[in-house]
Amino acid sequence: ANSCSFKITVGIANQCPTAVAKATPNAQLFPGQIDTIVIAVDNTNGCVVLDGTMSSDPDGDPLTYSWLSDLDGDGTKELIATGAVATNCLTVGPHDICLVVSDGQCTVTNAITVDVLTPCEAIGVLIQLVQNSTLTRQEQRPLIASLKAACASFESGGLTSGTGQLRALQNKVRAQLTANNPGLAQELTDGAQAIIDAVSAP
């Protein structure tokens, strides 16, 4: 019997990649914090590492990475970096950053918000924690005074004195709050430590 053999090539549809954007360092100032917070040690700029390495492609296709943000406030996002990992310095204020990932056929995005705060603005977050707590006004007053003193030091460029004042605050919080308000004590000591770590980083 005559036989006829032939081969059929079936094209596999391209699958889109997944974009995952992250930014570090992230100063964790309060529980449930969603946005990335970066401390501008010089009160002007904070540098972040933009990381898209968690992005993936189910087909294993090579990916390209573009980072966009509206730096000049005109409502249009401009290219600020390329590559899976990039370092960028941002001015004080909120920044919406968009990661664009492409496999050459399909393009996907992932957006994150990076808030660049001065050390004093970061301390302001801790002051809000105290003000929103169940502590009495009398109990709040010395804590807020300590935080404002540290804020003033950072505003005048006194990183060492500001850091020392935050460490003193941590000791005060542990001594005065841990027994009766352990949750708030932990939040304040952790938040203060995040600021200390940020301004002490090399």
Stockholm file with secondary structure:
# STOCKHOLM 1.0

chainA/1-202         ANSCSFKITVGIANQCPTAVAKATPNAQLFPGQIDTIVIAVDNTNGCVVLDGTMSSDPDGDPLTYSWLSDLDGDGTKELIATGAVATNCLTVGPHDICLVVSDGQCTVTNAITVDVLTPCEAIGVLIQLVQNSTLTRQEQRPLIASLKAACASFESGGLTSGTGQLRALQNKVRAQLTANNPGLAQELTDGAQAIIDAVSAP
#=GR chainA/1-202 SS CCCCCCCCCCCCCCCCCBCCCEEECCCCCSTTCCSEEEECTTSSEEEEEEECTTCBCTTCCCCEEEEEECSSSSSCCEEEEESSEEEEEEESEEEEEEEEEECSSCEEEEEEEEEEECHHHHHHHHHHHHHTSSCCHHHHHHHHHHHHHHHHHHHTTCHHHHHHHHHHHHHHHHHHHTTTCHHHHHHHHHHHHHHHHHHHCC
#=GC SS_cons         CCCCCCCCCCCCCCCCCBCCCEEECCCCCSTTCCSEEEECTTSSEEEEEEECTTCBCTTCCCCEEEEEECSSSSSCCEEEEESSEEEEEEESEEEEEEEEEECSSCEEEEEEEEEEECHHHHHHHHHHHHHTSSCCHHHHHHHHHHHHHHHHHHHTTCHHHHHHHHHHHHHHHHHHHTTTCHHHHHHHHHHHHHHHHHHHCC
//
